[in-house]
Amino acid sequence: MKKFTLIALVAASSMLASQAFAQFQKPKDAEEYRQGALFVMGQHFGRMGAMVNGKIPFDAKALADNAEVVAYMSALPWAGFTGGAEGGKAKPEIWKEQAKFKEYSDKLQAETAKLLVAAKTGNLETAKAAFGATAGTCKTCHDAYKAK
Ligand code: ASC
């Protein structure tokens, strides 16, 4: 059942990603779109981090609610890295290494789907482990593709 939920979530999130190919009016819109999506994801991921790291009290429902937003949002930013929309903190390599960038964004979506399943168990240690794995995928991609 848990395996099935995970497979369904990964499938749903990749469907969402393919449907999320927004058409932007101008390159700046694409840039702001990806920044906005990443910002919202970061806010909710940060709340989860504070909880799994004991900085705020554990609240299983809040953790699962935040994980839901993170999992949903993780499908969205990538459409904003469209051709001609280079800029901001996004390194130009993103547009030259699209296969690798997609591999990283797919990995993030897979990890956030697992994080949601973990958060829904209501077990803090399970959630903490999945949070760490997800944060690792954020970092790997930022180290390669996000300017300081
Ligand atoms: C966060 C956040 C990120 C990641 C990253 C993990 O909370 O906003 O971008 O974690 O720092 O290394």
Backbone and ligand atoms as CSV (ligand in chain L), in Angstrom:
chain,resi,resn,atom,element,x,y,z
A,1,MET,N,N,0.825,-1.216,0.000
A,1,MET,CA,C,0.000,0.000,0.000
A,1,MET,C,C,0.849,1.252,0.000
A,2,LYS,N,N,1.858,1.232,0.881
A,2,LYS,CA,C,2.760,2.396,0.938
A,2,LYS,C,C,3.506,2.550,-0.383
A,3,LYS,N,N,3.990,1.411,-0.909
A,3,LYS,CA,C,4.693,1.410,-2.202
A,3,LYS,C,C,3.784,1.957,-3.290
A,4,PHE,N,N,2.530,1.510,-3.235
A,4,PHE,CA,C,1.578,1.950,-4.261
A,4,PHE,C,C,1.365,3.462,-4.180
A,5,THR,N,N,1.220,3.960,-2.955
A,5,THR,CA,C,1.022,5.399,-2.761
A,5,THR,C,C,2.191,6.170,-3.347
A,6,LEU,N,N,3.390,5.666,-3.089
A,6,LEU,CA,C,4.601,6.335,-3.575
A,6,LEU,C,C,4.630,6.351,-5.104
A,7,ILE,N,N,4.364,5.193,-5.703
A,7,ILE,CA,C,4.373,5.111,-7.168
A,7,ILE,C,C,3.323,6.063,-7.750
A,8,ALA,N,N,2.144,6.077,-7.142
A,8,ALA,CA,C,1.070,6.947,-7.621
A,8,ALA,C,C,1.479,8.412,-7.516
A,9,LEU,N,N,2.136,8.757,-6.415
A,9,LEU,CA,C,2.564,10.146,-6.216
A,9,LEU,C,C,3.609,10.567,-7.233
A,10,VAL,N,N,4.577,9.681,-7.467
A,10,VAL,CA,C,5.622,10.007,-8.441
A,10,VAL,C,C,4.994,10.159,-9.826
A,11,ALA,N,N,4.097,9.255,-10.165
A,11,ALA,CA,C,3.422,9.331,-11.468
A,11,ALA,C,C,2.614,10.624,-11.564
A,12,ALA,N,N,1.893,10.947,-10.508
A,12,ALA,CA,C,1.062,12.157,-10.518
A,12,ALA,C,C,1.932,13.404,-10.642
A,13,SER,N,N,3.065,13.408,-9.941
A,13,SER,CA,C,3.879,14.615,-9.981
A,13,SER,C,C,4.558,14.765,-11.336
A,14,SER,N,N,4.898,13.667,-12.023
A,14,SER,CA,C,5.505,13.863,-13.337
A,14,SER,C,C,4.449,14.242,-14.371
A,15,MET,N,N,3.203,13.789,-14.173
A,15,MET,CA,C,2.116,14.237,-15.047
A,15,MET,C,C,1.884,15.730,-14.886
A,16,LEU,N,N,1.907,16.122,-13.627
A,16,LEU,CA,C,1.717,17.535,-13.306
A,16,LEU,C,C,2.801,18.367,-13.968
A,17,ALA,N,N,4.034,17.868,-13.901
A,17,ALA,CA,C,5.151,18.618,-14.484
A,17,ALA,C,C,4.941,18.820,-15.982
A,18,SER,N,N,4.467,17.775,-16.663
A,18,SER,CA,C,4.319,17.934,-18.102
A,18,SER,C,C,3.149,18.855,-18.442
A,19,GLN,N,N,2.162,18.904,-17.548
A,19,GLN,CA,C,1.030,19.804,-17.796
A,19,GLN,C,C,1.336,21.236,-17.412
A,20,ALA,N,N,2.419,21.389,-16.634
A,20,ALA,CA,C,2.703,22.711,-16.076
A,20,ALA,C,C,3.457,23.598,-17.053
A,21,PHE,N,N,3.689,23.125,-18.281
A,21,PHE,CA,C,4.422,23.955,-19.225
A,21,PHE,C,C,3.633,25.190,-19.591
A,22,ALA,N,N,3.834,26.171,-18.779
A,22,ALA,CA,C,3.125,27.430,-18.956
A,22,ALA,C,C,3.698,28.172,-20.155
A,23,GLN,N,N,2.901,28.957,-20.766
A,23,GLN,CA,C,3.381,29.842,-21.829
A,23,GLN,C,C,3.536,31.214,-21.204
A,24,PHE,N,N,4.735,31.741,-21.272
A,24,PHE,CA,C,4.986,33.026,-20.626
A,24,PHE,C,C,4.913,34.162,-21.634
A,25,GLN,N,N,4.379,35.286,-21.171
A,25,GLN,CA,C,4.249,36.468,-22.030
A,25,GLN,C,C,5.616,37.025,-22.397
A,26,LYS,N,N,6.531,36.995,-21.394
A,26,LYS,CA,C,7.870,37.516,-21.661
A,26,LYS,C,C,8.885,36.782,-20.774
A,27,PRO,N,N,10.169,36.815,-21.151
A,27,PRO,CA,C,11.178,36.069,-20.393
A,27,PRO,C,C,11.192,36.402,-18.898
A,28,LYS,N,N,10.963,37.667,-18.578
A,28,LYS,CA,C,10.962,38.070,-17.159
A,28,LYS,C,C,9.861,37.336,-16.378
A,29,ASP,N,N,8.741,37.077,-17.041
A,29,ASP,CA,C,7.653,36.332,-16.387
A,29,ASP,C,C,8.112,34.914,-16.038
A,30,ALA,N,N,8.853,34.301,-16.967
A,30,ALA,CA,C,9.366,32.945,-16.710
A,30,ALA,C,C,10.325,32.967,-15.531
A,31,GLU,N,N,11.177,33.989,-15.488
A,31,GLU,CA,C,12.142,34.106,-14.380
A,31,GLU,C,C,11.410,34.287,-13.047
A,32,GLU,N,N,10.433,35.181,-13.032
A,32,GLU,CA,C,9.696,35.425,-11.782
A,32,GLU,C,C,8.860,34.220,-11.374
A,33,TYR,N,N,8.362,33.516,-12.381
A,33,TYR,CA,C,7.571,32.314,-12.104
A,33,TYR,C,C,8.421,31.277,-11.375
A,34,ARG,N,N,9.606,30.988,-11.922
A,34,ARG,CA,C,10.448,29.960,-11.284
A,34,ARG,C,C,10.918,30.417,-9.910
A,35,GLN,N,N,11.249,31.724,-9.798
A,35,GLN,CA,C,11.681,32.239,-8.495
A,35,GLN,C,C,10.543,32.154,-7.477
A,36,GLY,N,N,9.340,32.497,-7.929
A,36,GLY,CA,C,8.174,32.447,-7.036
A,36,GLY,C,C,7.886,31.032,-6.574
A,37,ALA,N,N,7.929,30.090,-7.520
A,37,ALA,CA,C,7.648,28.690,-7.174
A,37,ALA,C,C,8.705,28.163,-6.207
A,38,LEU,N,N,9.972,28.480,-6.480
A,38,LEU,CA,C,11.057,28.020,-5.599
A,38,LEU,C,C,10.960,28.689,-4.227
A,39,PHE,N,N,10.523,29.960,-4.219
A,39,PHE,CA,C,10.381,30.662,-2.939
A,39,PHE,C,C,9.296,30.014,-2.077
A,40,VAL,N,N,8.160,29.738,-2.687
A,40,VAL,CA,C,7.062,29.105,-1.928
A,40,VAL,C,C,7.505,27.728,-1.421
A,41,MET,N,N,8.149,26.975,-2.310
A,41,MET,CA,C,8.633,25.655,-1.893
A,41,MET,C,C,9.612,25.803,-0.723
A,42,GLY,N,N,10.525,26.760,-0.821
A,42,GLY,CA,C,11.513,26.982,0.233
A,42,GLY,C,C,10.893,27.378,1.563
A,43,GLN,N,N,9.844,28.188,1.509
A,43,GLN,CA,C,9.168,28.584,2.750
A,43,GLN,C,C,8.598,27.365,3.474
A,44,HIS,N,N,7.921,26.515,2.713
A,44,HIS,CA,C,7.288,25.345,3.336
A,44,HIS,C,C,8.304,24.284,3.740
A,45,PHE,N,N,9.351,24.166,2.916
A,45,PHE,CA,C,10.426,23.220,3.245
A,45,PHE,C,C,11.153,23.701,4.506
A,46,GLY,N,N,11.350,25.002,4.603
A,46,GLY,CA,C,12.010,25.584,5.771
A,46,GLY,C,C,11.231,25.326,7.058
A,47,ARG,N,N,9.895,25.409,6.971
A,47,ARG,CA,C,9.066,25.118,8.157
A,47,ARG,C,C,9.239,23.660,8.578
A,48,MET,N,N,9.345,22.791,7.562
A,48,MET,CA,C,9.578,21.370,7.885
A,48,MET,C,C,10.939,21.191,8.546
A,49,GLY,N,N,11.927,21.911,8.021
A,49,GLY,CA,C,13.283,21.811,8.569
A,49,GLY,C,C,13.329,22.241,10.018
A,50,ALA,N,N,12.632,23.346,10.307
A,50,ALA,CA,C,12.608,23.841,11.685
A,50,ALA,C,C,12.021,22.781,12.610
A,51,MET,N,N,11.027,22.056,12.096
A,51,MET,CA,C,10.366,21.049,12.927
A,51,MET,C,C,11.225,19.799,13.111
A,52,VAL,N,N,11.780,19.291,12.015
A,52,VAL,CA,C,12.575,18.061,12.177
A,52,VAL,C,C,13.879,18.331,12.930
A,53,ASN,N,N,14.293,19.588,12.929
A,53,ASN,CA,C,15.510,19.924,13.680
A,53,ASN,C,C,15.215,20.446,15.084
A,54,GLY,N,N,13.956,20.322,15.499
A,54,GLY,CA,C,13.594,20.635,16.880
A,54,GLY,C,C,13.566,22.118,17.228
A,55,LYS,N,N,13.544,22.985,16.202
A,55,LYS,CA,C,13.520,24.427,16.497
A,55,LYS,C,C,12.109,24.923,16.788
A,56,ILE,N,N,11.134,24.198,16.275
A,56,ILE,CA,C,9.738,24.467,16.619
A,56,ILE,C,C,9.108,23.137,17.035
A,57,PRO,N,N,8.030,23.190,17.824
A,57,PRO,CA,C,7.448,21.935,18.326
A,57,PRO,C,C,6.934,21.032,17.207
A,58,PHE,N,N,7.037,19.735,17.419
A,58,PHE,CA,C,6.555,18.758,16.452
A,58,PHE,C,C,5.037,18.788,16.388
A,59,ASP,N,N,4.543,18.898,15.175
A,59,ASP,CA,C,3.103,18.913,14.930
A,59,ASP,C,C,2.907,18.091,13.651
A,60,ALA,N,N,2.441,16.865,13.826
A,60,ALA,CA,C,2.376,15.928,12.698
A,60,ALA,C,C,1.522,16.456,11.552
A,61,LYS,N,N,0.429,17.122,11.885
A,61,LYS,CA,C,-0.451,17.616,10.818
A,61,LYS,C,C,0.224,18.745,10.040
A,62,ALA,N,N,0.852,19.664,10.758
A,62,ALA,CA,C,1.543,20.768,10.086
A,62,ALA,C,C,2.667,20.231,9.197
A,63,LEU,N,N,3.362,19.213,9.703
A,63,LEU,CA,C,4.454,18.625,8.918
A,63,LEU,C,C,3.918,18.027,7.619
A,64,ALA,N,N,2.834,17.278,7.714
A,64,ALA,CA,C,2.245,16.661,6.522
A,64,ALA,C,C,1.677,17.725,5.580
A,65,ASP,N,N,1.056,18.759,6.139
A,65,ASP,CA,C,0.502,19.834,5.300
A,65,ASP,C,C,1.617,20.541,4.522
A,66,ASN,N,N,2.712,20.815,5.214
A,66,ASN,CA,C,3.843,21.459,4.527
A,66,ASN,C,C,4.439,20.541,3.464
A,67,ALA,N,N,4.530,19.253,3.791
A,67,ALA,CA,C,5.073,18.286,2.832
A,67,ALA,C,C,4.204,18.215,1.576
A,68,GLU,N,N,2.909,18.373,1.765
A,68,GLU,CA,C,1.964,18.367,0.638
A,68,GLU,C,C,2.272,19.536,-0.305
A,69,VAL,N,N,2.476,20.698,0.271
A,69,VAL,CA,C,2.777,21.891,-0.543
A,69,VAL,C,C,4.125,21.720,-1.249
A,70,VAL,N,N,5.123,21.225,-0.514
A,70,VAL,CA,C,6.454,21.034,-1.109
A,70,VAL,C,C,6.369,20.057,-2.283
A,71,ALA,N,N,5.663,18.937,-2.075
A,71,ALA,CA,C,5.560,17.928,-3.144
A,71,ALA,C,C,4.861,18.514,-4.364
A,72,TYR,N,N,3.807,19.261,-4.141
A,72,TYR,CA,C,3.078,19.872,-5.264
A,72,TYR,C,C,3.962,20.897,-5.971
A,73,MET,N,N,4.561,21.774,-5.174
A,73,MET,CA,C,5.351,22.861,-5.755
A,73,MET,C,C,6.579,22.367,-6.513
A,74,SER,N,N,7.081,21.205,-6.125
A,74,SER,CA,C,8.320,20.731,-6.752
A,74,SER,C,C,8.164,20.450,-8.245
A,75,ALA,N,N,6.929,20.359,-8.714
A,75,ALA,CA,C,6.695,20.134,-10.145
A,75,ALA,C,C,6.769,21.429,-10.954
A,76,LEU,N,N,6.662,22.557,-10.294
A,76,LEU,CA,C,6.396,23.792,-11.030
A,76,LEU,C,C,7.584,24.606,-11.546
A,77,PRO,N,N,8.665,24.762,-10.798
A,77,PRO,CA,C,9.664,25.759,-11.205
A,77,PRO,C,C,10.250,25.546,-12.600
A,78,TRP,N,N,10.333,24.281,-13.012
A,78,TRP,CA,C,11.135,23.895,-14.183
A,78,TRP,C,C,10.640,24.523,-15.476
A,79,ALA,N,N,9.355,24.737,-15.599
A,79,ALA,CA,C,8.813,25.384,-16.803
A,79,ALA,C,C,9.357,26.800,-16.948
A,80,GLY,N,N,9.759,27.387,-15.835
A,80,GLY,CA,C,10.279,28.755,-15.877
A,80,GLY,C,C,11.712,28.856,-16.386
A,81,PHE,N,N,12.388,27.696,-16.511
A,81,PHE,CA,C,13.761,27.704,-17.034
A,81,PHE,C,C,13.714,27.504,-18.552
A,82,THR,N,N,12.849,28.254,-19.179
A,82,THR,CA,C,12.609,28.072,-20.606
A,82,THR,C,C,13.652,28.842,-21.433
A,83,GLY,N,N,13.775,28.464,-22.694
A,83,GLY,CA,C,14.762,29.094,-23.571
A,83,GLY,C,C,14.561,30.607,-23.648
A,84,GLY,N,N,15.648,31.337,-23.515
A,84,GLY,CA,C,15.578,32.796,-23.601
A,84,GLY,C,C,15.315,33.477,-22.277
A,85,ALA,N,N,15.090,32.675,-21.228
A,85,ALA,CA,C,14.770,33.260,-19.911
A,85,ALA,C,C,15.942,33.128,-18.935
A,86,GLU,N,N,17.151,33.073,-19.491
A,86,GLU,CA,C,18.334,33.015,-18.634
A,86,GLU,C,C,18.385,34.255,-17.743
A,87,GLY,N,N,18.903,34.088,-16.553
A,87,GLY,CA,C,19.046,35.266,-15.690
A,87,GLY,C,C,18.832,34.952,-14.229
A,88,GLY,N,N,18.886,35.977,-13.408
A,88,GLY,CA,C,18.764,35.803,-11.967
A,88,GLY,C,C,19.936,34.994,-11.430
A,89,LYS,N,N,19.648,34.121,-10.486
A,89,LYS,CA,C,20.719,33.299,-9.913
A,89,LYS,C,C,20.921,32.005,-10.687
A,90,ALA,N,N,20.138,31.815,-11.728
A,90,ALA,CA,C,20.263,30.600,-12.530
A,90,ALA,C,C,21.515,30.693,-13.394
A,91,LYS,N,N,22.421,29.763,-13.203
A,91,LYS,CA,C,23.646,29.776,-14.016
A,91,LYS,C,C,23.322,29.391,-15.469
A,92,PRO,N,N,24.041,29.974,-16.428
A,92,PRO,CA,C,23.791,29.671,-17.843
A,92,PRO,C,C,23.954,28.187,-18.178
A,93,GLU,N,N,24.727,27.465,-17.352
A,93,GLU,CA,C,24.939,26.022,-17.588
A,93,GLU,C,C,23.621,25.250,-17.627
A,94,ILE,N,N,22.612,25.745,-16.930
A,94,ILE,CA,C,21.306,25.061,-16.932
A,94,ILE,C,C,20.820,24.853,-18.366
A,95,TRP,N,N,20.995,25.889,-19.189
A,95,TRP,CA,C,20.485,25.843,-20.555
A,95,TRP,C,C,21.408,25.045,-21.474
A,96,LYS,N,N,22.637,24.772,-20.981
A,96,LYS,CA,C,23.586,23.998,-21.803
A,96,LYS,C,C,23.597,22.530,-21.396
A,97,GLU,N,N,23.107,22.257,-20.200
A,97,GLU,CA,C,23.149,20.884,-19.669
A,97,GLU,C,C,21.728,20.466,-19.288
A,98,GLN,N,N,20.844,20.539,-20.256
A,98,GLN,CA,C,19.431,20.346,-19.944
A,98,GLN,C,C,19.104,18.949,-19.441
A,99,ALA,N,N,19.831,17.938,-19.953
A,99,ALA,CA,C,19.555,16.563,-19.509
A,99,ALA,C,C,19.916,16.406,-18.031
A,100,LYS,N,N,21.063,16.978,-17.658
A,100,LYS,CA,C,21.498,16.867,-16.255
A,100,LYS,C,C,20.560,17.670,-15.341
A,101,PHE,N,N,20.173,18.849,-15.816
A,101,PHE,CA,C,19.271,19.675,-15.018
A,101,PHE,C,C,17.927,18.963,-14.816
A,102,LYS,N,N,17.455,18.322,-15.879
A,102,LYS,CA,C,16.188,17.587,-15.768
A,102,LYS,C,C,16.329,16.396,-14.813
A,103,GLU,N,N,17.478,15.754,-14.875
A,103,GLU,CA,C,17.727,14.633,-13.953
A,103,GLU,C,C,17.627,15.132,-12.492
A,104,TYR,N,N,18.202,16.289,-12.229
A,104,TYR,CA,C,18.148,16.861,-10.874
A,104,TYR,C,C,16.728,17.253,-10.486
A,105,SER,N,N,16.000,17.844,-11.420
A,105,SER,CA,C,14.636,18.269,-11.071
A,105,SER,C,C,13.717,17.051,-10.909
A,106,ASP,N,N,13.951,16.011,-11.704
A,106,ASP,CA,C,13.175,14.769,-11.533
A,106,ASP,C,C,13.489,14.129,-10.182
A,107,LYS,N,N,14.758,14.185,-9.812
A,107,LYS,CA,C,15.185,13.596,-8.527
A,107,LYS,C,C,14.511,14.343,-7.370
A,108,LEU,N,N,14.466,15.663,-7.478
A,108,LEU,CA,C,13.812,16.428,-6.416
A,108,LEU,C,C,12.349,16.014,-6.283
A,109,GLN,N,N,11.670,15.880,-7.424
A,109,GLN,CA,C,10.254,15.509,-7.374
A,109,GLN,C,C,10.061,14.124,-6.765
A,110,ALA,N,N,10.966,13.197,-7.098
A,110,ALA,CA,C,10.882,11.860,-6.512
A,110,ALA,C,C,11.103,11.933,-4.994
A,111,GLU,N,N,12.073,12.748,-4.582
A,111,GLU,CA,C,12.369,12.854,-3.138
A,111,GLU,C,C,11.240,13.557,-2.382
A,112,THR,N,N,10.632,14.570,-2.982
A,112,THR,CA,C,9.546,15.250,-2.267
A,112,THR,C,C,8.310,14.350,-2.173
A,113,ALA,N,N,8.131,13.466,-3.167
A,113,ALA,CA,C,7.024,12.497,-3.086
A,113,ALA,C,C,7.268,11.537,-1.919
A,114,LYS,N,N,8.520,11.107,-1.779
A,114,LYS,CA,C,8.869,10.216,-0.655
A,114,LYS,C,C,8.757,10.954,0.679
A,115,LEU,N,N,9.133,12.241,0.655
A,115,LEU,CA,C,9.052,13.046,1.882
A,115,LEU,C,C,7.602,13.168,2.339
A,116,LEU,N,N,6.699,13.319,1.384
A,116,LEU,CA,C,5.278,13.404,1.740
A,116,LEU,C,C,4.802,12.104,2.390
A,117,VAL,N,N,5.188,10.981,1.797
A,117,VAL,CA,C,4.812,9.684,2.376
A,117,VAL,C,C,5.400,9.572,3.789
A,118,ALA,N,N,6.657,9.973,3.932
A,118,ALA,CA,C,7.329,9.901,5.245
A,118,ALA,C,C,6.647,10.814,6.260
A,119,ALA,N,N,6.311,12.036,5.827
A,119,ALA,CA,C,5.677,12.994,6.752
A,119,ALA,C,C,4.327,12.474,7.212
A,120,LYS,N,N,3.629,11.807,6.286
A,120,LYS,CA,C,2.297,11.290,6.622
A,120,LYS,C,C,2.323,10.125,7.596
A,121,THR,N,N,3.493,9.509,7.792
A,121,THR,CA,C,3.561,8.436,8.801
A,121,THR,C,C,3.396,9.028,10.197
A,122,GLY,N,N,3.705,10.310,10.331
A,122,GLY,CA,C,3.620,10.944,11.646
A,122,GLY,C,C,4.802,10.601,12.543
A,123,ASN,N,N,5.769,9.887,11.968
A,123,ASN,CA,C,6.957,9.516,12.751
A,123,ASN,C,C,8.073,10.517,12.480
A,124,LEU,N,N,8.508,11.185,13.535
A,124,LEU,CA,C,9.486,12.268,13.386
A,124,LEU,C,C,10.804,11.790,12.776
A,125,GLU,N,N,11.304,10.655,13.225
A,125,GLU,CA,C,12.594,10.158,12.714
A,125,GLU,C,C,12.502,9.785,11.230
A,126,THR,N,N,11.370,9.191,10.851
A,126,THR,CA,C,11.151,8.839,9.443
A,126,THR,C,C,11.133,10.103,8.601
A,127,ALA,N,N,10.424,11.112,9.098
A,127,ALA,CA,C,10.324,12.377,8.376
A,127,ALA,C,C,11.677,13.075,8.295
A,128,LYS,N,N,12.420,12.985,9.383
A,128,LYS,CA,C,13.723,13.643,9.431
A,128,LYS,C,C,14.682,13.056,8.394
A,129,ALA,N,N,14.672,11.735,8.275
A,129,ALA,CA,C,15.543,11.066,7.293
A,129,ALA,C,C,15.162,11.488,5.871
A,130,ALA,N,N,13.862,11.513,5.594
A,130,ALA,CA,C,13.408,11.893,4.252
A,130,ALA,C,C,13.675,13.380,3.990
A,131,PHE,N,N,13.571,14.178,5.028
A,131,PHE,CA,C,13.881,15.608,4.882
A,131,PHE,C,C,15.349,15.785,4.488
A,132,GLY,N,N,16.220,15.041,5.163
A,132,GLY,CA,C,17.658,15.131,4.870
A,132,GLY,C,C,17.962,14.722,3.437
A,133,ALA,N,N,17.308,13.672,2.967
A,133,ALA,CA,C,17.521,13.211,1.590
A,133,ALA,C,C,17.057,14.272,0.596
A,134,THR,N,N,15.925,14.896,0.905
A,134,THR,CA,C,15.398,15.941,0.003
A,134,THR,C,C,16.312,17.158,0.011
A,135,ALA,N,N,16.739,17.576,1.192
A,135,ALA,CA,C,17.644,18.735,1.288
A,135,ALA,C,C,18.926,18.481,0.498
A,136,GLY,N,N,19.368,17.226,0.501
A,136,GLY,CA,C,20.564,16.867,-0.266
A,136,GLY,C,C,20.371,17.098,-1.756
A,137,THR,N,N,19.156,16.814,-2.257
A,137,THR,CA,C,18.907,17.038,-3.693
A,137,THR,C,C,18.831,18.540,-3.988
A,138,CYS,N,N,18.290,19.324,-3.060
A,138,CYS,CA,C,18.295,20.806,-3.233
A,138,CYS,C,C,19.738,21.267,-3.375
A,139,LYS,N,N,20.571,20.799,-2.461
A,139,LYS,CA,C,21.943,21.281,-2.382
A,139,LYS,C,C,22.760,20.878,-3.615
A,140,THR,N,N,22.616,19.632,-4.043
A,140,THR,CA,C,23.359,19.162,-5.212
A,140,THR,C,C,23.094,20.062,-6.410
A,141,CYS,N,N,21.829,20.382,-6.606
A,141,CYS,CA,C,21.458,21.210,-7.764
A,141,CYS,C,C,21.925,22.655,-7.561
A,142,HIS,N,N,21.757,23.180,-6.347
A,142,HIS,CA,C,22.215,24.561,-6.090
A,142,HIS,C,C,23.722,24.685,-6.293
A,143,ASP,N,N,24.480,23.692,-5.815
A,143,ASP,CA,C,25.936,23.737,-5.962
A,143,ASP,C,C,26.332,23.789,-7.438
A,144,ALA,N,N,25.578,23.088,-8.268
A,144,ALA,CA,C,25.925,23.051,-9.691
A,144,ALA,C,C,25.373,24.251,-10.455
A,145,TYR,N,N,24.170,24.689,-10.104
A,145,TYR,CA,C,23.444,25.589,-11.016
A,145,TYR,C,C,22.939,26.894,-10.433
A,146,LYS,N,N,23.187,27.129,-9.152
A,146,LYS,CA,C,22.702,28.386,-8.571
A,146,LYS,C,C,23.893,29.284,-8.245
A,147,ALA,N,N,23.872,30.496,-8.803
A,147,ALA,CA,C,24.942,31.445,-8.516
A,147,ALA,C,C,24.818,31.928,-7.078
A,148,LYS,N,N,25.949,32.235,-6.480
A,148,LYS,CA,C,25.942,32.684,-5.073
A,148,LYS,C,C,25.332,34.087,-4.942
L,1,ASC,C1,C,16.011,24.823,2.459
L,1,ASC,C2,C,16.033,25.731,1.375
L,1,ASC,C3,C,16.874,25.258,0.448
L,1,ASC,C4,C,17.397,23.946,0.883
L,1,ASC,C5,C,18.872,23.817,0.863
L,1,ASC,C6,C,19.297,22.448,1.309
L,1,ASC,O1,O,15.363,24.910,3.473
L,1,ASC,O2,O,15.366,26.871,1.265
L,1,ASC,O3,O,17.186,25.820,-0.681
L,1,ASC,O4,O,16.866,23.758,2.200
L,1,ASC,O5,O,19.445,24.789,1.676
L,1,ASC,O6,O,20.678,22.344,1.316
